[in-house]
Amino acid sequence: MSVVPEPPTAFDIERLLVAMRPRLHRYCARMVGSVIDGEDVLQDALIKAMEAQATAGAIGNPEGWLFRIAHNTALDFLRRRNRQEALRSVKEVDMIVDQFDAVESRWIAATSLRTFMRLPVAQRSSVILKDVLGSSLKEICEVMDCSLPAAKAALHRGRAQLREIADEPDDTPQQKLSDADRERLGAYVAHFNARDFDAIRAMISDDVRLDLVSKTHMRGKAEVFSYFGNYSKVSDWRLVPGLVEGLPAILVFDPDEPDKGPKYFMLLGWSAGKVATIRDFRHASYAIDGAEYSV
């Protein structure tokens, strides 16, 4: 397991976590190649940060400390998933990487999560920190616990690898919902859009579990039904069945802005023909950033 760095005490950690959550998720999602898994990694990292605070010890850079925890937590996740690429030792050479075209940097920031996963971990981390999050080389060294020449080399090689990947043809097969998923998602979405929450109630299991990401957890039909009551009070949503990262999902659009992409998404889990789990990203809309989705 990774060693969690000594935490800060002279600041409001809860407020900082709320403010940094979108940026931390953006990093975690690209490190593990999934906005969904990235949220799991982020939640794990936030728990570690809260627990570590209790053992005190001041630090001068709270944001860097949180990114270091997120970085280590992402590496732990990759090891558990057996998808981590070997961390190669980087030869200590001085490379000029500071002068980089701003247009190309913006292109890298828009690169798909799947593409980032093709980079070795050190290259992936350095490119995400520099070109997606705008970190300095010094900050990259702090997060990755490496020397300046090593950070420059990883960044240079990662950018070069992304250029090569960009020239390759995209042969990713088009994913589609199965007939079963289309039918049950379609029924759920139709009832939801019609605000027929009594019909929704009949579709969920007695011990249904709700994760209103970044907000709260609920369990049991009686408790979870209040969640639908809250949706009935607002009109800023329109649900559409689709896919997020290849998983059956519900994409949520703003009815007042029909030409824009989805604001956030929901994931449903099924058991014995009933909705057993609901994961709603309404309060974690940052997770849609970089997600591969289709209607």
N, C-alpha and C positions, 0 to 999 in steps of 0.2 A: 504494500500500500504506500501511497505517497505521503510524505511528511508535510503536514499543514504548517505554513510559516506562522511565526508568532504574530498575534493579531493586535490591532490598534484598540485603544480604549477612549481616547479623547475626542470622540465624535459620535454622532447619532447613527449607529450602524443600521437600524431599521430604515431610517430615512434614506441613507445612502443606497441600501439594497433596492429600494423602490425606484430610485432615480436611475440606477445603473442596470436594472434588470433587462431592458431591451438590448443594450449593447453587449451584456454578458451572454444573452441568448444568441445574439448574432454570431458571436465567437464560438460558443458551444455547438450550435447547429452546423456550422461549417467544419468544425473539427471532427464531428462524428457523422456528418453526411446526412442529417435528417433534422427537420425542424421539430418533429415529434420527440425523437430521442434527445434532441438538444434541450428540450424543456425538462425532460427527466434528469439530465445531467445538471442543468441549472438548479433545479430544486435540491438535488443532492449537495451541490456546492454551497447553496445558501444555508442549508442545515449545518454543514461543516463550519461555515463562517460564524453562525450564531453560537454554536457550541464552543468554538475556539476562543470566542471573545471572553468567555468566563475565566480563562486561564491567563488573561491580561498580557501586558507587555506592549509598550507604545511603539508605533511605527510611523515614519514620516510620510508614507505614500499609501493611504488607505485604498485608493482605486487600484493601484498596482498590486497590493496585497490580495484584493478580491479576484483580480484577473489571474493571479498565480494559483489561487485555490481552484478557480474554474478550469485552468489549464491542467492541473494535476488530476482533477476529477474527471475531465474528458479522457485523459490518458488511462486512468483506471477503468473507465467504461470500455475503451477500445481493447484493453487487455482482456477484460471479461468476455467481450464479444469475439475475441480471437481474430480481430481484424486489424490489429496494429501492425504496421510495417516496421521492419527493423530500423532502429535509430542508428544511423551510421555516424561514425565519428567524422567531423568536418575538419578538413585540413585548415590550419591557421594561415589564411592568406588574406591580404588586404584587397578588397574589391570596391570599386566606386559604384554604389547603388543609390546614392542620394538623388542624383539627377535622373529623374524618370518622368517620362511624358505623362502629363495629367490626364489626357484622353485615354491612354492605355491603362492608367491606374483605375479610372472609372469603369473601363471595360472589365478589368479583373474583379472589381467590387460586384459586378452583376453576374459573375460566373456561377454556374449551377453548383449546387452542393455536391452532386454526383461527381462533377469534374474535380472539385477540391479533394475528394477522397482518393484520387489517383496519385496525389503527391505524397511523398514520404512525410512522416509526422512533423519533422523539424521544418521542412520547406512549407508545409501546409500552414503551420502555426505562424511562421514569420510573415508569409504573404497575407494571411487574414489580418494579422495585427497591423501591418503597415498599410496595405492597400484597401482593406475593407473598413477598418476601424480608425485609421489615421494615426497609429501610435508612432512614437519616435524610435530610433534604433536603440536608444538607452532603455526605453520602456520594454522593448522586445527582449533585450538581454535580461531584464529583471524578471519578466514572466517566464522565459524559457530557461533561466539560470545558465546562461552561456556567455562567452566572451563576445566582444564587438566584432572581431573578424569572423567568428563562427556565425553570428547573426547575419552579417552581410553576405557571406557565402550561401547560406540557406535561402535568403531572400532572392539573390541573383539566380540561383539554380531553379527555385520554385517558379519565378517569373518566366524563365526560359522554357521550362517544362509546360507551363500553361499555354505558351505560344504554339508549341508543337501540337498539343492536344487540340487547340482551336482549329488547326489545319486539317484535322481528321474528319471524315464524313460522319454525320450523326445517324447511326444505324439502330438507335433505340426503338424497339417495337412499341407501337401505340397500345396503351393499356385501356381496357374497357371493363365496365362493371359486368359481373356475372348476372344471369337472369334472376337468380335468387336475391342477390344484393339489390338489383334494380327494383324488384317488386317490393321488398320490405322497406328499403329506404324511401321509395316513392310513396308508399302508404303513410309512413311517418311524416314526411315532408308535406304531403297533401293535407293531412290533418292539422299540422302545425300552422301552415300558411292560412288555413281556414279558421284558425284559432279554436278548433274543436279539441280542446284539451281533455275533455271527458273521453274522447276516442283514444287520445294518446295514453291516458291513464290505463286503459284496457290493454295497451300494448306493452307496458312495462312490468317487470317482475316485482313481486312483493318485497324482495330485498335488494332492489336496484341501487346502485352506487353512482353518485354524481361527483365529478371533479370539475368544479367551476374554477378553472386554472387561475392561479394568482389571487384567488378570492376566498373560496371556502370548499368544504367537502360535506356531502349529505349522504344519508343512507336510509333506505326504506321508502316504500311508496308514499306514505303519509308525509314524510319530511320533504322528499324530493318534489312532491306536487306543488309546494310553494314556489319552487323555481319556475314552473310553467306559469304560475300566477303573476310573477314578476314580468315575464315576457308579454303577458296579455295587457300590461299597462303601458307598453311602449310600441312604437310603430316604425322603428328604424331598422327593420330587418325583413328580408325575403329569402327563404331557404330554397336551395337547389341541390339535388343529388349530384355527386361527382366522385372524384378520386383526389386524394392528397398523398403524394409519394407512393402511389400504387395501392393505397388502402381505400376501401369504401368510406366515403365521408360526405358531410353536408357542408356546402359552401354557403356563406351568409353574405348577401349583398345589401346595399342601401337602396331601397326602392326609389329614393329621390335622386339617385345618381346611377341609373341603369347601365351607363356606358363604362363605368369604372369596374375594376376587378373586385373580387370578394374582400370584405373587410376582415373576416376571420372564418374559422371553420369549427365543426363539431365532429367528433368520432363516437360511433355507437358500437357497443359489444352486445352480442346476442347469445342467449342460452335457452334451449328448449322452446324456440320460437318467440321468446320475449326479449325486450330490451333489458339487458342485465347491467350495462355500464354506459354512462354518458360522460364524455369529456368535452367540455365547452370552453373554447378559447376566447370568449367575448371580452374578458378582462385581461387577456394576454394577446392582443391583436398583433403584437410584434412578431408572433410566430409565423404569420403568413409571409413575412419577408423572406424571399428566397425559396419558398416552398414550390415544388412542382405539383401543379394541380390541373385538373381538366373537368369540364362540366359534362 
